[in-house]
C-alpha cells in the first residue's frame, strides 16, 4: 500500500475546550459524552496502527479565540516530542482587528500550514456554527483572509450547500489562496432536492481551480459508517472535482463516537478501490502533501 496522509484530525486536552466542558448540549454529531475527555497523540497513534498512515495534519479544535496562538504552540510542542502531527491548521478570527498580528505570530510556529474559521450556517440550529450565513462577504473578513497569501497558507472552507454560491465567489475573488472545502461540502440533506442543491453548489466551487475538497466526516449526520453512502458521495465528489483536487481525512476523534479508526479507514479504502493507483495515491497522500507543503 502507498503511504497515506490523514489530512484532518484533532488531538486535545479537555481542559482547553470549553465546548466539551460542563453540561452536554445538542451538537451536529449527536451525543458526545464519549469524547468529553483528553484525546492525546498516543491514543491517535494507537488508532492509526496498521493502516499505513505515515503523516497527519492537525485541524483546529475550537479553543477559546484568545488562545489561538496557544493552541498551535501546544500542538507544535506535541510534534516536537512525538514526531506527530506534521502540519497544523490553526484558527484565526478574520473579523478581528488583531488577525494580522496573530497570523504573524502563528507563522513563527514551524508546522503552521493553514487556517480554518468555521463558516457553516444552517436553518437547523443544531447544525449552525457561524453567527450568520454570509460572514465571508464582510469586507474586513475578506481583507484579513487575503493576508493568508503572505504566508502561503490555504484556507479550510467549511460551509453548507446553501452557502456555496458565496463560497465560489470568494474563491474566484481570491485566486491566490487555495481553498480546501471541508467534508465534501457536508451534504446533510439526502432528499432529491437537497442532493441537487449540493451537486449544483459543488460544481460552482469546482469551477474555481483554487478549490479542493476533503473526503471526510461522512458519519457526521448519520452517526454511523455507511459504506454505500460513503462510496456514493466520494464518487460524485471525485467526478465533480477530479482526483487531483480531493484529499482524505479521518475527522478523528469525532468519528470515534460511532466507529473505530479502522472502520472509517476501511470504508474509504473500499470507496476508492475502483480508482487507478495514481488517483488513489493523489487522494491519500500526494494532494495533501502538496496543499499543506509537508516535508518529504
C-alpha positions, 0 to 999 in steps of 0.5 A: 500500500502507498503511504497515506496522509490523514489530512484532518484530525484533532488531538486535545486536552479537555481542559482547553475546550470549553465546548466539551466542558460542563453540561452536554448540549445538542451538537451536529454529531449527536451525543458526545459524552464519549469524547468529553475527555483528553484525546492525546497523540498516543491514543491517535497513534494507537488508532492509526496502527496498521493502516499505513498512515505515515503523516497527519495534519492537525485541524483546529479544535475550537479553543477559546479565540484568545488562545489561538496562538496557544493552541498551535504552540501546544500542538507544535510542542506535541510534534516536537516530542512525538514526531506527530502531527506534521502540519497544523491548521490553526484558527484565526478570527478574520473579523478581528482587528488583531488577525494580522498580528496573530497570523504573524505570530502563528507563522513563527510556529514551524508546522503552521500550514493553514487556517480554518474559521468555521463558516457553516450556517444552517436553518437547523440550529443544531447544525449552525456554527457561524453567527450568520450565513454570509460572514465571508462577504464582510469586507474586513473578513475578506481583507484579513483572509487575503493576508493568508497569501503572505504566508502561503497558507490555504484556507479550510472552507467549511460551509453548507450547500446553501452557502456555496454560491458565496463560497465560489465567489470568494474563491474566484475573488481570491485566486491566490489562496487555495481553498480546501472545502471541508467534508465534501461540502457536508451534504446533510440533506439526502432528499432529491432536492437537497442532493441537487442543491449540493451537486449544483453548489459543488460544481460552482466551487469546482469551477474555481481551480483554487478549490479542493475538497476533503473526503471526510466526516461522512458519519457526521449526520448519520452517526454511523459508517455507511459504506454505500453512502460513503462510496456514493458521495466520494464518487460524485465528489471525485467526478465533480472535482477530479482526483487531483483536487480531493484529499482524505481525512479521518475527522478523528476523534469525532468519528470515534463516537460511532466507529473505530479508526479502522472502520472509517479507514476501511470504508474509504479504502473500499470507496476508492478501490475502483480508482487507478493507483495514481488517483488513489495515491493523489487522494491519500497522500500526494494532494495533501502533501502538496496543499499543506507543503509537508516535508518529504 
